[in-house]
Amino acid sequence: MFEPYGLGRFSGRQLALLWLLLSAGLLLRLLALDWGLPPTDLVRADAGLHDSYARGEGDFLEVLAQPSSTRWATPQRALTLLALEAADIAGAFDGSWREAWQQMRPGAFERVYAMARLVTVALNLLAVYLIAMVALRLGGVDTALWAAALAALAPGLVLEAGQIRPETMVTACALLLWLAVLDGAPRRIGMLAVLVATALAGAWVDDAYSSQESFLQTLAALPRFWLGVPTALLAVAGAVLRWRRSSGAGRLFSALAVAAVVLLGDWLTVSALCLVAAAVAVTTAGRWGRPLGAAALFVAASASFSVVSYRIAPHPINMALLVVERVAKPGDHISRLPGGRRSIPAVYPYARSDLAASPPEWVILTDLSPDSAPQPNLLAERYERMAVFRRRSRTRWATLGESGAPEDWKRTRPELTIYRRK
């Protein structure tokens, strides 16, 4: 008989542990939910500089703010718009959420982003729960609890939960489809397949899978920044174990599902598959399983601590902007600032990075786009370095350093260097 949630197989203590794990995961995802926002003032509001430093959030909200039917075109847009309108009715923004966002009202502006990100938090936590339910069907209650723990602390899931990420809807729908397949429910499989396709199309419409990294760069970042290296190793072991125990049809389905997800570039769903496989490995590895699982949890928790610590601290772009606006004169030209250029007030005109033909008064470089750095020789000859802004976590060892970090990770703690013309 199909169990909608599978909770009937848990004892009282096991159920309490599951909810404790989900609560810990929720807390991690709620901390500093208003991170990465530019300073709120009339100059920026008049210039329309209300974008966040996370990837694509400003464009997403821009679509929702327009009086057009396209704002309901995707599942993520519809859920986010419903959440914003409900909060609007409750008086959370002291007026319209659109005006609060467009006019950058202090306090209300931050709450607009927090409310929109809460939708991602809810879907992300739902994915954690569904990962546990998939693991329950594959390996029993112990496997489900390990899967819940690994997913609650997975740095990639914690990272994505603090942003408006349409692909989180795809992951939740894909896990529901996986549950339907494991339960052998043809009707649900058909309906959920349509839902997955709809969510996937919506994610593509919202440009959720665009990234600066190549496929190989993202694949290399998966074990370090999405899962944690011990969890990734356990996932490989768990996948091998499940492959050996599966039938021919099961192997074919698994191979096709993984290939489709990887080719589509949905690394959040790839992470969900890996977390289930890692939990299977923990509960089938004999006496080594639990120590390896504990090590995986410790490393994942340490990496997630880095993510949260970066969000809580003042954002480096805001710190750099504060210095520039104190020392630069109105009318001074500032070179293009990748990742933060939409927060520079209009009184500082943008300048090309051609230091020979038209050298600007100020040059700001960031590791978000290292390829955009101007000519290094001219930079050394004509400019002096004024300040460097960087954030470093004490738990960087959990990701084996931070070189090769994915774009979303870098955006929480970009390194910026300010140069002034001599």
C-alpha positions, 0 to 999 in steps of 0.5 A: 500500500502506498504511504504518502509520506512513509512516516508510519515506518518510523518509531517515535524516537526515529520520528523525533530525530527526523524532525530534529534533522529537518529543523537543523536544516531549516535553521541553516537555510534561514540564517542571513536570508537578507544577505548580498543586498546593495545599500538602500538610498534614493540615488540607487533607487532612482537609477534602478540599482535594486539588484542583489549580488546573487545570480539572476535574482534582480531579473527574476523579480523584475519579471514579477513586478511587471503587469504582464501575464508572463509573471505567472508563466512558470511554477517558481514565478507563480509560487514566489508571486503568491508568497509576495502578494500574501505578505503584501496583504499581511502588511509586511512591506508597509505598502506594495511589495513592488514599490518597496523593491523598486524604491528600495525602502530600507527594511521593506526592500530587504524583506522582499528578497527574504520573502522571495528566497523563503520560497526556495527555502521551502522547496529546498527543505522539501527536497531534503525530506524527499531525499530521506523518503527515497532513501527509506524505500531503498534501504529502510529507516536507518538509511532515511535518517542518514540521508536526511542528515547528509542532505540537511548539512549538504553545503550545495543545498544550503548555498542554493537555499539562500537565493531565488533558484528556480531549479529547486522546483525541478529537484523537488518534482524529480524526487517526487517522480522518483518516489512514484517510480519506486512505489510502482504508481503509473498514474502518479508517474505520468502526472509527475513526469508532466510536472517535472517537464513543466518545472524544467521548462520554467527553469530554462525560461528563467535562465536558471542553468546559465553559468560561467563554469564549463561542464568539467569545472562544475563536475570538479566542484561537485565533491568539494562545494556541493557535497563534501569530499567524504560524502562524494566518495560514499556516493560513488560506493553507494551507487556501485552497491545499488548497481550490482543489486539492481535488475537489468531494467533498474540499471537502465532506468538509473543510467538514463535518469542520471545521464539526463540530469547531468546533460541538462546541467541540473547539479542540484538534482545530481547532488540529491541523487548522490546524497541518497547513494551516500546514505545507502553506502553508510548503512551497507558498509558494515562497521565502517559505515557509521564512522565514515558517515560521521566524517561526511557529516562533519565535513559537510557541516564545516563547509556549510558553516563557511556558507553561513559565515559569508552571508552573515558578514558584511558583503565585500562589494558593499565594503568596497562601495563604501570606500569608493563613495567616500574617496571618489569625487562625483564625475570620476570614472570607475571601471566596470565592476563585475558582479557589483556594477549595478550598485555603483551610483550614476554620479560615477560614470562607467569606464571601459577597461582600456587603460591606454586610450582612456584610463579611468580614475578608479579600477575595481577588480574582482575574482568573479570575472578574472578574465576581465582584468585590464592590461597588467603592465599598465595597471602597475605603471599607472595605478596604485593599489588602495585596498583589498577586500576579502573574506576567509572562513576558518573552515576552508579546509572542508572544501580543500581551499576555495580555488575552483569554487562555483559562481554561486559560492564566489558571489557570497564572498568575492575578492575585490581590489581597488586601484586609484590612478597615480 
